Amino acid sequence: MAALGVLLGMPGWAQAPPPSTPAEAPAEGREFCHQSVSFRVMPRESVVEAYRSFVGIWSDAAWTPQLCAALVVEAVTPQGTATITYAFGPTGATARGAGGILHGTGVIRGGELKFQNSDGTQFAFKPFYSDLDGHLVTPKGDAYEAIFKRNY
């Protein structure tokens, strides 16, 4: 999982520039999955209501007992293009292993945020009460599900 790549769906979406984040959104930083992550989340009230539930910080997820993940949806355009930051790494304080931070864009269509990384791993997220229900499918077809908790 080196970098976020092409969006799922129509290839033309990959050509769209990421949405700009308003200057008034303060820069934040947190540690997720043993990764120091910097991001800027736009105010939710400035997002079209249909996409508002996706904007924010989502963490405390584990695809497997060894792999944790977090997602930050920084901004969403009125057309549904989302600026995202995805962090992953080993689970547990003493765990060792590969991790990383991926910055890119996704698209929200039909109530679902989708993106894929450069190795073809596909990600999909749907609102689930106050959380996000995440699904990951590897290029080999291995599928995983995790609940991402909203962090305010």
N, C-alpha and C positions, 0 to 999 in steps of 0.2 A: 504494500500500500504506500506508494511513494508520493503521489500527488493526485489531487482531484482532477479528473479529466472531463471528458465529454458528458453532457447531460443525457439522461435517458430520454427516449422519445425522438422528436424531430431534430435532425442534425443542425438545422438553422439556429436552434436555441443556443448551441455552443458558441456562436458568433456574437451573441449579445454581451455587451460589457456589463460587469457587475454593477448593481445599483450603488449609487453614492450614499454614504452614511452622513446624515446631517451633522454639521460642525458642533451643534449643541450637545450631541451625545458624548458624555465623558468616556475617556479610555479607561478600561478596566483590565485587571489581570488576576488570574487564579491558577491554582495548580489542580490539574485533572490527570489522573492516571500517571503520576510521576512526571508530568510534562508541565512546564510553566507556559501558560497560554495568555496572550494579550488579545483583546477584542474591543469593539465599540458597538453597543446595542442601541439602535434607534428607539425612541419612545414608542411604546405599543400603540398609543392613541393616534400616532401619525401614520399608521399602516391601515390600508383598506380593511374593513371589518372581516371580510372573507378570509384574510390571511393573518389576522392579528393573533390568533391562538398559536401560531408557529414561532413568533418572535420571542426570543429569550434565551436563557441559559438552561440546558438540559444535561443532567449528569447522573451519577450513581448507577450507571448501567454496566452490565457484564454480558458480553456475547457468549463467553464460556467462563468456567471458574478461574481461568488464567488470564483472561483478556477483558479489561474494562474499557469504557468508552464514554465520551461526552460530546455534546453537539451544542454549538452556539449559533443561533440564527440571528445574525446581526441586523439585517434589513431585508425588506421585501418590496419590490416595485408594484405599482398597480396592475401590471401584467402577470405577476406571480413569480418573477425571477428573484431568488433569494441569495443573499451573500451569507456564506456559512464558514464556520471554523469547526473542524472535527478533530478531536484528540483521542488517542488510544494508547494503551500501554498495559504492562503487567498489573495484575490485581494483588493487593496486599503490600504492607509496608516493607517487607523484606524481599519481595519478588524481584527477579531480574529478568530482563528480556527486552525485545525490541519494542519501541513505541514511536509515536510521531505526532505531528500536528499538520493537518491538511487544511489549506485555505482554498476556497473556490466558490462556485455557484451551483445552485440546484434550481429546480422548477416545481412549483406547486400547481397541480392539476387534479381535479376531481377530489379535493380534500386530502391530498397526499403530497408530501415533499419527497422528491426523488433526486438522486445524484449517483454518479459512479466515479471510481478512482481510475488511475491509469492502468491498473492490471485487470480491469473489467469487473471488479467487485461492485455489486449494485446495492444501494441503500434506499430504503423507503420508510417514511415516518408518517403516522396518522395520529391525530389527537385521540387520547384515551383518558376521559375524565379531565383531570388537570395535568396529566402527563402526556408523553409521546410513546406510542407503541412502535418500536423500531424493528425492521427486518433487514437482514444482510444475506446476500446470496453471492457466493464466490464463483469464479469462472468455472470451477469443477462441479458446480451445482450444490455444494454444501450450503444449507440454509440455517440461519440462527435468528432468534427473536430475543429482544430485551426491552424492558420498560425504562425509559429515560425520565427521571424526575425533574420537575420544574424547580429551578433555584432562582429566587428573586434577588 
